[in-house]
Amino acid sequence: MALPERIHRALSTTSFRVAAITVAAYLAFAGLVVGVLLWQTNRVLTSQVLATLNGEAQLLKAEAQAGGGPAIVRAVETRSRSGAPGLYYLADASGTKLAGNLSRLPPEIVGSPNGGVFRYAPDAISTTENLAVAIPVDIGGGLQLIVGRDVEDQRRFAGEMGTVYFLALGFLTLGGLVAGFAISRVALRRIETINVTARSIMAGDLTRRIALSGAADEYDALAANLNDMLDRIEALMNGLREVSDNIAHDLKTPLTRLRNSAEAALRDSGEVAYREGLEHTIEKADELIKTFNSLLLVARLEAGALEGNAERFDVGSAVRDVAELYEPVAEERGMLLDVNIGAGPEFTGNRQLIVQAVVNLIENAIKYSGKPDPKRELSISIDLRDNPDDIEIVVADNGPGIALEDRERVLKRFVRLEKSRTEPGTGLGLSLVQAVARLHGGAVRLEDNAPGLRVVLQLPKRALGR
């Protein structure tokens, strides 16, 4: 990328615009402050000069009242000596100058009872004029007296202060813009890292992730969140591919059986054959509907569509009620259902979904624990652990269990470890349990029960509604 283009991109970033707006706002505020400071400085200097003039006017007025005309002439001549800071002009009633170091009566002061500002030549050979302030003094006797002060030094000081202030503002402006440009360059580099990764992902490489700088700043937090989102997207895409493959396998067989039942009913004659064929067709259609409903529910759970249906309920009572319903089923298959759950604890979440997850765990334990064996008693235990930070619902059996390498895979949709597919099922039971746990911010763990399998449904107490 060419240098002008890089500069243009840096200047067009939000970071630079924010920095520029901040500098502009600071300059406006600083300019206002500088203006107030200059005005205050000028006001203080003017007040000091006027106070000095008023004090000197009172002294001269007192001398005129005490000694008359000759005394005031001597006083003005004394104060008008070369090098004295004051400016004076004393004239009689006809306007003839009697004393003073001003060559003429300032026209700006004539007719002004409060005095004013005027310019004068410091000496006869000077080509420049200084700024001065003077006030008229009423000493009576028809005399005219003007008392003033040269304020050229104060004016120059105020001007220098203004120059310094505005130079400082200029340097601050330049520094702010340079800092904004540097910040925008840093932000642009971090954003470009994210853009490069995003382009690679859009090109089809779902394994790419955004590199973290290690600064633990907001960009690293954004990159970490985006990486988590990409992990989730990759998992969903992989799950979609697996679902497509499993649908082709798991739904093709029941659809074929459904079609064969319909053909068999057409070939057979008689009302009984038709009725039996329709009944078998309805049963197989119900199985397909159940499969699609389970698949739809898992998809909705993974999308968080049911997150708002939260209520506070007693988890122990809910799990115990489910276990009591399945005790006859377990006894029928020669199994012992051991329920070790008392009352409580209270939990805020989707009660219906949590109950459905427990139902799936118990049904799986009954279905896959194995066939009755007189040599050993098959048992299923249901426990509830009330930990400080979470609640764990544990369903364990002493059946064949699941191999370690298959425990993560079995939580996915349509995965069935039973190769013969003789047991009824859709392969969605544990995936639904995992979706319920994820909806509540929890997880599902598959552990070795030695022998058998232990499934732990972990629900954090900060779940829905907390």
C-alpha positions in Angstrom: 0.0 0.0 0.0 1.4 3.4 -1.0 2.3 5.9 1.7 -0.3 8.5 0.7 -3.0 5.8 0.8 -1.9 4.7 4.2 -1.9 8.3 5.5 -5.4 8.8 4.0 -6.7 5.6 5.6 -5.2 6.7 9.0 -6.8 10.1 8.7 -10.2 8.7 7.8 -10.4 6.3 10.8 -12.8 6.8 13.6 -9.9 7.1 16.1 -8.4 10.1 14.2 -11.8 11.7 13.9 -12.4 11.3 17.6 -8.9 12.7 18.4 -9.5 15.6 16.1 -12.9 16.4 17.6 -11.3 16.2 21.1 -8.5 18.6 20.1 -11.1 21.0 18.5 -13.2 20.9 21.7 -10.1 21.4 23.8 -9.0 24.3 21.6 -12.4 26.0 21.9 -12.3 25.6 25.7 -8.6 26.7 25.9 -9.3 29.7 23.6 -12.1 30.8 25.9 -9.8 30.4 28.9 -7.0 32.3 27.2 -9.4 35.1 26.2 -10.6 35.4 29.8 -7.0 35.4 31.1 -6.0 38.2 28.7 -9.0 40.2 29.5 -8.4 39.8 33.2 -4.7 40.7 32.8 -5.6 43.8 30.9 -8.2 44.7 33.5 -5.8 44.3 36.4 -3.2 46.4 34.7 -5.7 49.1 33.9 -7.0 49.1 37.4 -3.5 49.5 38.8 -2.8 52.5 36.5 -6.1 54.2 37.3 -5.5 53.7 41.0 -2.0 55.3 40.7 -3.4 58.2 38.7 -6.3 58.8 41.1 -3.8 58.8 44.0 -1.5 61.2 42.4 -4.4 63.5 41.3 -5.5 63.7 45.0 -2.0 64.7 46.0 -1.7 67.4 43.4 -5.2 68.7 44.2 -4.2 69.0 47.8 -1.0 71.0 47.0 -3.0 73.3 44.7 -5.5 74.0 47.5 -2.7 74.6 50.0 -0.2 76.7 48.0 -2.2 78.0 45.1 -1.0 78.4 41.5 2.7 78.7 42.1 2.7 75.6 44.3 1.0 73.4 41.7 3.3 74.7 38.9 6.4 73.7 41.0 4.8 70.3 41.8 4.1 69.6 38.2 7.6 70.7 37.1 9.2 68.5 39.7 7.2 65.4 38.6 7.8 66.1 34.9 11.6 65.7 35.1 13.2 63.3 32.5 12.9 59.6 33.4 9.8 60.1 35.6 7.0 57.6 34.8 4.2 60.2 34.9 2.8 62.4 32.2 1.6 65.9 33.0 0.1 68.9 31.3 -0.8 72.1 33.2 -2.3 75.1 31.4 -4.1 78.3 32.4 -7.6 79.3 31.5 -6.6 80.5 28.0 -4.9 77.2 27.2 -1.3 78.4 27.6 1.0 75.7 28.9 2.5 76.4 32.3 4.2 73.1 33.1 4.4 69.4 32.2 6.2 67.0 30.0 3.4 66.7 27.4 3.9 68.9 24.4 0.2 69.4 23.9 -3.2 68.8 25.5 -4.3 65.4 24.2 -7.5 65.9 22.1 -8.8 62.5 23.3 -9.0 63.9 26.9 -10.5 67.3 26.1 -14.1 67.3 27.1 -13.9 63.9 28.8 -14.6 64.1 32.5 -13.2 60.6 33.1 -10.1 60.7 30.9 -9.1 58.1 28.4 -6.4 56.5 26.3 -4.3 58.6 23.9 -1.0 58.4 22.0 1.9 60.7 22.3 5.5 61.2 21.2 8.0 60.5 24.0 10.3 63.1 22.7 10.8 65.6 19.9 12.9 63.2 17.7 10.8 60.1 18.2 9.1 58.7 15.1 6.8 56.4 17.1 4.1 57.1 19.5 3.4 55.4 22.9 0.1 54.5 24.4 -0.9 56.4 27.5 -3.8 56.8 29.9 -4.7 60.2 31.5 -7.4 61.8 33.6 -8.3 65.4 34.1 -7.9 66.9 37.6 -10.1 69.8 38.8 -7.8 72.1 40.9 -9.8 75.3 40.5 -8.5 78.8 39.7 -9.2 78.3 36.0 -6.2 75.9 35.7 -6.3 72.8 33.5 -4.3 69.8 34.8 -3.9 66.4 33.0 -2.3 63.5 34.9 -1.3 60.4 32.9 0.9 57.3 32.7 2.7 55.6 29.9 1.2 52.1 29.4 3.3 51.0 26.4 5.2 48.5 28.6 2.0 47.0 29.9 0.5 46.9 26.4 3.7 45.1 25.1 3.6 42.7 28.1 -0.1 41.8 27.4 0.7 41.3 23.7 3.6 39.0 24.5 1.4 37.0 26.9 -1.2 36.6 24.1 1.5 35.5 21.7 2.8 32.9 24.2 -0.7 31.6 24.8 -1.6 31.2 21.2 1.8 29.6 20.4 1.1 27.1 23.2 -2.3 26.4 21.7 -0.7 25.9 18.3 1.8 23.4 19.7 -1.0 21.6 21.6 -3.1 21.4 18.5 -0.2 20.0 16.5 0.7 17.5 19.3 -3.0 16.4 19.6 -3.3 15.8 15.8 0.0 13.9 15.7 -1.1 11.8 18.7 -4.4 11.2 17.0 -2.7 10.1 13.8 -0.4 7.7 15.8 -3.4 6.3 17.7 -5.3 5.8 14.4 -2.3 4.0 12.9 -2.2 1.6 15.9 -5.9 1.0 15.8 -5.8 0.5 12.0 -3.1 -2.1 12.3 -5.2 -4.0 14.9 -8.3 -3.7 12.8 -6.4 -4.8 9.7 -5.4 -8.0 11.6 -9.0 -8.8 12.2 -9.9 -8.0 8.6 -7.2 -10.3 7.2 -8.5 -13.1 9.3 -12.1 -12.4 8.3 -11.2 -12.4 4.6 -9.5 -15.8 5.1 -12.6 -17.2 6.8 -14.9 -15.8 4.1 -12.6 -17.5 1.6 -13.4 -20.8 3.2 -10.8 -21.4 5.9 -12.9 -21.8 9.0 -9.9 -22.8 11.1 -8.3 -19.3 11.0 -8.4 -17.3 14.3 -7.5 -13.7 15.2 -4.1 -13.4 16.9 -4.0 -11.7 20.3 -1.4 -9.1 21.0 -1.1 -10.0 24.7 -1.9 -6.4 25.8 -5.2 -7.5 27.4 -6.9 -4.4 26.0 -10.3 -3.9 24.4 -8.9 -5.2 21.0 -7.8 -8.4 22.6 -11.2 -8.7 24.3 -12.9 -8.2 21.0 -10.6 -10.7 19.3 -11.2 -13.3 22.0 -15.0 -12.9 21.7 -14.7 -13.1 17.9 -12.6 -16.3 18.2 -15.2 -17.8 20.5 -17.9 -16.9 18.0 -15.8 -18.5 15.2 -15.4 -21.6 17.3 -19.1 -21.8 17.7 -19.7 -21.2 14.0 -17.2 -23.9 13.1 -18.8 -26.3 15.5 -22.3 -25.6 14.1 -21.1 -26.0 10.5 -19.4 -29.3 11.4 -22.6 -30.3 13.2 -24.7 -29.3 10.1 -22.5 -31.6 7.9 -22.9 -34.4 10.4 -26.6 -33.9 10.6 -26.9 -34.0 6.9 -25.0 -37.3 6.7 -26.9 -38.8 9.6 -30.3 -37.7 8.2 -29.5 -39.5 5.0 -28.8 -42.6 7.0 -31.2 -42.5 9.9 -34.3 -41.2 8.1 -33.9 -43.2 4.9 -34.6 -46.5 6.7 -37.8 -45.5 8.4 -39.1 -43.8 5.3 -38.3 -47.0 3.3 -40.2 -49.0 5.9 -43.1 -46.6 5.8 -43.3 -47.0 2.0 -43.0 -50.8 2.3 -45.8 -51.0 4.8 -48.1 -48.9 2.5 -47.2 -51.3 -0.4 -47.8 -54.4 1.7 -51.3 -53.0 2.7 -52.1 -52.4 -1.0 -51.1 -55.9 -2.0 -53.0 -57.7 0.8 -56.7 -57.9 0.4 -59.2 -57.6 3.2 -60.2 -54.9 5.6 -58.0 -56.3 8.4 -54.8 -56.1 6.3 -55.6 -52.6 5.3 -56.2 -51.6 8.9 -53.0 -53.2 10.1 -51.1 -51.5 7.3 -52.5 -48.1 8.2 -51.7 -48.7 11.9 -48.0 -49.6 11.0 -47.8 -46.5 8.7 -49.1 -44.3 11.5 -46.6 -45.7 14.0 -43.7 -45.1 11.7 -45.0 -41.7 10.8 -45.2 -40.9 14.5 -41.6 -42.0 14.9 -40.5 -39.7 12.1 -42.5 -36.8 13.6 -40.9 -37.4 16.9 -37.4 -37.4 15.3 -38.1 -34.1 13.5 -39.6 -32.6 16.7 -36.5 -33.6 18.7 -34.3 -32.2 16.0 -36.2 -28.9 15.9 -36.1 -28.6 19.7 -32.3 -29.1 19.8 -31.9 -26.5 17.1 -34.1 -24.0 19.0 -32.2 -24.7 22.2 -28.8 -24.1 20.5 -30.2 -20.9 19.1 -31.4 -19.8 22.6 -35.0 -19.5 21.4 -36.5 -20.7 24.7 -34.3 -18.7 27.0 -37.0 -16.4 28.3 -39.2 -19.2 29.8 -37.6 -19.2 33.2 -39.2 -19.9 36.6 -38.0 -20.7 40.1 -38.7 -24.3 41.1 -37.5 -27.1 43.4 -35.0 -29.1 41.3 -35.0 -32.0 43.8 -38.7 -32.4 43.7 -38.8 -32.2 39.9 -36.1 -34.9 39.5 -37.7 -37.1 42.1 -41.1 -37.0 40.3 -39.5 -38.0 37.0 -37.7 -40.9 38.7 -40.9 -42.2 40.3 -42.5 -42.3 36.9 -39.7 -44.5 35.6 -39.4 -46.9 38.5 -42.0 -49.3 37.0 -40.2 -49.3 33.6 -36.9 -50.1 35.3 -38.5 -52.9 37.3 -40.0 -54.4 34.2 -36.6 -54.7 32.7 -35.2 -56.2 35.9 -33.3 -53.1 37.0 -33.1 -51.3 40.4 -33.7 -47.5 40.2 -32.0 -46.0 43.3 -33.1 -42.4 43.9 -31.0 -40.5 46.4 -32.6 -37.1 46.3 -34.3 -35.0 48.9 -36.1 -31.7 48.8 -34.4 -28.7 47.2 -32.4 -26.8 46.1 -34.3 -23.9 44.5 -33.2 -23.1 40.9 -34.2 -20.5 38.3 -34.5 -21.9 34.8 -36.7 -23.6 32.3 -38.3 -26.4 34.3 -39.8 -28.2 31.4 -36.5 -28.5 29.5 -34.6 -29.6 32.6 -37.2 -32.3 33.3 -37.0 -33.4 29.6 -33.2 -33.6 30.0 -33.5 -35.8 33.1 -36.1 -38.0 31.2 -33.6 -38.5 28.4 -30.8 -39.5 30.8 -33.0 -42.0 32.6 -34.4 -43.5 29.4 -30.8 -43.9 28.0 -29.6 -45.5 31.2 -32.6 -48.0 31.1 -32.2 -48.6 27.3 -28.5 -49.2 27.1 -27.6 -50.7 30.5 -27.9 -54.1 29.0 -30.2 -57.1 29.2 -31.2 -58.7 32.5 -28.4 -61.0 33.8 -29.0 -63.4 36.7 -25.3 -63.2 37.6 -25.5 -59.5 38.4 -28.1 -56.9 39.3 -28.4 -54.0 36.9 -28.9 -50.7 38.8 -29.4 -47.1 38.0 -28.7 -44.4 40.6 -30.0 -40.8 40.4 -28.2 -38.2 42.7 -28.4 -34.5 43.2 -25.4 -32.5 44.3 -25.9 -29.0 45.7 -22.5 -27.3 45.3 -21.8 -23.6 46.2 -21.8 -22.5 42.6 -23.8 -25.1 40.7 -26.2 -27.9 40.9 -25.3 -31.3 39.5 -27.8 -34.0 38.4 -26.1 -37.3 38.2 -27.5 -40.4 36.5 -25.2 -43.5 36.7 -25.6 -47.1 35.6 -23.5 -50.3 35.8 -23.9 -51.3 32.2 -21.3 -51.6 29.4 -20.6 -47.8 29.5 -19.1 -45.7 26.7 -15.5 -45.8 25.5 -13.5 -42.7 26.3 -12.9 -41.9 22.7 -16.6 -42.0 22.0 -17.8 -39.8 24.9 -17.5 -36.5 23.1 -18.9 -37.8 19.8 -22.0 -39.3 21.4 -23.1 -35.8 22.5 -23.6 -34.8 18.8 -26.9 -35.1 16.9 -27.9 -38.5 15.3 -24.8 -40.3 16.8 -25.7 -43.8 17.9 -23.1 -46.2 19.1 -25.4 -49.2 18.6 -24.4 -50.4 15.1 -27.3 -52.8 14.7 -29.9 -50.0 15.5 -32.2 -52.6 17.1 -33.1 -50.3 20.0 -35.6 -47.6 19.1 -34.2 -44.1 19.1 -33.1 -41.1 17.1 -29.6 -40.4 18.4 -30.8 -37.0 19.7 -31.2 -37.7 23.4 -27.8 -36.7 24.7 -27.5 -33.8 22.2 -30.8 -32.4 23.6 -29.4 -32.8 27.2 -26.3 -30.9 26.1 -28.4 -28.2 24.4 -30.4 -27.7 27.6 -27.2 -27.5 29.7 -25.7 -24.9 27.3 -29.0 -22.9 27.4 -28.6 -22.6 31.1 -24.9 -21.8 31.0 -23.9 -25.3 32.1 -22.4 -28.5 30.6 -22.7 -32.2 30.4 -19.9 -34.6 31.5 -19.6 -38.3 30.7 -17.6 -40.2 33.3 -16.6 -43.7 34.0 -18.7 -45.4 36.7 -16.5 -48.5 36.8 -18.4 -50.3 35.5 -20.9 -48.4 33.5 -21.5 -44.7 32.7 -22.0 -41.7 34.8 -23.7 -38.7 33.2 -23.5 -35.3 35.0 -25.8 -32.5 34.1 -24.2 -29.4 35.6 -26.4 -26.2 36.0 -24.8 -23.1 37.4 -26.8 -21.2 40.0 -26.3 -17.9 38.0 -28.5 -19.4 35.2 -31.6 -17.9 33.5 -33.3 -15.2 35.4 -30.5 -14.6 37.9 
